[in-house]
Amino acid sequence: MPLSRSTPAATDSFRRHHHQMREMMERIHGMLEVTRVERDPGAVATILRELFGKFSIHLALEDRLLYPKLRGWPVPHLQAVADRFQSEMGGMKAEFDTYRRTWPGPQAISADPGRFVAETLSVLGALGQRISSEDLDLYPSFEATACSPAAQFGPFRADGDDWPVPGDDQLARALPRAIEDGRIVPFFQPKFDIFRKRITGFEALARWPDPDWGMIAPIRFIPAAEEAGLILALGEAMLAASCRAAVGWAAGGHAASIAVNVSPHQLSLGGDFVGMVSGVLAETGLPPARLELEITESVMMEPTLRGVIDALTAMGIGIAIDDFGTGYSSLAYLKRFSASTVKIDKSFIDDMPAALDSCILVDAIIRLGHGLGMTVVAEGVENVEQVEALELAGCDIIQGYAIAPALAGPQAFGLLANQGSAEHPPTGIGG
């Protein structure tokens, strides 16, 4: 399901950036009084660095995302507007970089606060003029020609209104048999290599398609399995089914890695869990290097589980830290656990690229992960702008509705087998 590139929302992010920049400029203008700068030059310099750091990110996003988008429209006027603004931005960036390179320290500011205030006001004035010009000239020109609706995705259960909804007691009674009969199955969400423009793996997600109740949401049956003491059986069943699917894909000539979520309760089994995983790999024939187990940040807080993680990685299995940034773990745990992948939680991706703070946080997580030799995956990526911003930040892998929802095994294999070359990816994000 390719996403539309022709939406008025294509420039919404940049307009939101402008709103944020104006708010910051108002704060700065309020501080740029000579007497105040004399009194606390360090605080003034710190806030100004924040402003200019955010504006640098905004300029980079415009240069890499907005202007190429404008040039993609077959409208000469828009192409001319893009050329003009990008040329003006080149001059602005040169002036801005010069200002940042000659940034005075607190002592220099104290020595001549009047000059510092005058120079900074001049830079702010140029930034404000640029923002106003784009708001008046560039955005209306683009939005007047952009009127195609974005792609819409159906609900989790398309015909949900027609299915009876089981009660909690009914669900609890049906659950053991559903697990035993293999009726709770893995669906597979593609993991897309953003630079090679190819699907290289899948995350397995448990789904329960019931003939009487339709597709039962995981938010219903997973808590029920935990309450009934069936989560271990369900976890083992999902792992085995996922590994068998991956082996079948490889036999069909299209190998892909598979990621399976693991609960703290499963890991607490210690050697028994390691033995179970080893047994599943031996039974299915999946190479350990093609299996990744996803754990949450909270698991890293449990010292007793470190040996389990080490035993799994010693087997050649990858470990991914899921939902990174939403827990309370210390960054020091990233060094202690031999994780190979860090997954950025969807909550950080949702506001990209409209919220500069989210862009900054995501960029920091990516740099941190790469600095520790980890692959970085972004979850919950839903539109082209998010894809482009993540590519700009250097993210490795993305997954979410911008690529595809979780698919049944045959459909997942079809997507894997039929994807085009690097120049022609299977979705609309590469074109």
Helices and strands as residue ranges (DSSP letters): G 8-11, H 12-31, H 34-39, H 41-61, I 62-66, H 67-71, H 76-101, H 106-111, H 113-133, I 134-138, H 139-143, G 160-162, H 168-180, E 185-193, E 198-210, E 214-216, H 218-227, H 231-251, E 257-261, H 264-267, H 271-284, G 288-290, E 291-296, H 297-300, G 303-305, H 306-314, E 318-324, H 332-336, E 341-344, H 346-349, H 356-371, E 375-378, H 384-393, E 397-398, H 409-418, G 428-430
